[in-house]
Amino acid sequence: MNVSELYKKLDELIPRSLSCAWDHDGLEVCPEPEKEVNRVLISLDVTDDAIEKALEENFDLIVAHHPLFFRGLENVSALNCSGKRAVRLIKGNVSVATFHTRLDALSGGVNDCLASLLGLEEVGTVENNGEKIMRIGNLAREMKAVDFAAYVKEKLNAPATELIGCGKNVKRVAVLGGSGGDDLISAAQAGADTYLTGELKYHEKLMSGELGINIVCGGHFFTEFPVCRMLEKTIGGLCPNTYAEIFFSNKTEIV
């Protein structure tokens, strides 16, 4: 299967119709659409070290969550960070396919993976401004907020979690991997006693008491990384003879 064919199959499974209107993902770098895909590197981000590994170990394609050109493409120039990465990829004949908010919203995507990892039951979707990205579900047993924060740290294999407690025990949990500030109020309105996300701004954290909801920040990288295993399984099903490897890199993570 070549680059173009594999992307088309992934695009059908993770359709752009689920994307937020502002998003920029897709087949972002493709020097040779007809190139056979024998090795796929799966990474949350198209970082310098992910690119280095792809080039050194002869990967044909990087499949990532976050777009290489996050704010859209204005130029390809080695004078800026994204352009420099694109130039390296093109010279090395490595393609890049990214799936961002559509992978967040996808059934079985980022937030379902996060909910599953935490063992949430009766999981449903919470809509906010027409977007169906957040998930909400119940823990099998109620626990104290501080114990839940420790449980999240263990499950995500994160170096730390931040708890902003409102005094409630944890039973009904809303989850949104990555930056979840826009959905905090929706989590409270949906009846969650606790909201797990990757990161929030300072003033958003101050809303915990006002909204009557615990907040746990598990790190942007760590709350989204579990979806890489789903991508590995998906690519394995589409291309059983293709080698796929998950690349763990959190050098840019701030916890």
Secondary structure as GFF3:
##gff-version 3
##sequence-region A 1 255
A	DSSP	alpha_helix	3	13	.	.	.	ID=ss1
A	DSSP	three_ten_helix	16	18	.	.	.	ID=ss2
A	DSSP	beta_strand	26	29	.	.	.	ID=ss3
A	DSSP	beta_strand	39	43	.	.	.	ID=ss4
A	DSSP	alpha_helix	48	56	.	.	.	ID=ss5
A	DSSP	beta_strand	61	64	.	.	.	ID=ss6
A	DSSP	alpha_helix	81	91	.	.	.	ID=ss7
A	DSSP	beta_strand	95	98	.	.	.	ID=ss8
A	DSSP	alpha_helix	101	105	.	.	.	ID=ss9
A	DSSP	alpha_helix	110	117	.	.	.	ID=ss10
A	DSSP	beta_strand	121	128	.	.	.	ID=ss11
A	DSSP	beta_strand	131	143	.	.	.	ID=ss12
A	DSSP	alpha_helix	145	156	.	.	.	ID=ss13
A	DSSP	beta_strand	162	164	.	.	.	ID=ss14
A	DSSP	beta_strand	170	179	.	.	.	ID=ss15
A	DSSP	three_ten_helix	181	183	.	.	.	ID=ss16
A	DSSP	alpha_helix	184	189	.	.	.	ID=ss17
A	DSSP	beta_strand	194	199	.	.	.	ID=ss18
A	DSSP	alpha_helix	202	205	.	.	.	ID=ss19
A	DSSP	alpha_helix	207	211	.	.	.	ID=ss20
A	DSSP	beta_strand	214	217	.	.	.	ID=ss21
A	DSSP	alpha_helix	220	224	.	.	.	ID=ss22
A	DSSP	alpha_helix	227	238	.	.	.	ID=ss23
A	DSSP	beta_strand	243	247	.	.	.	ID=ss24
###
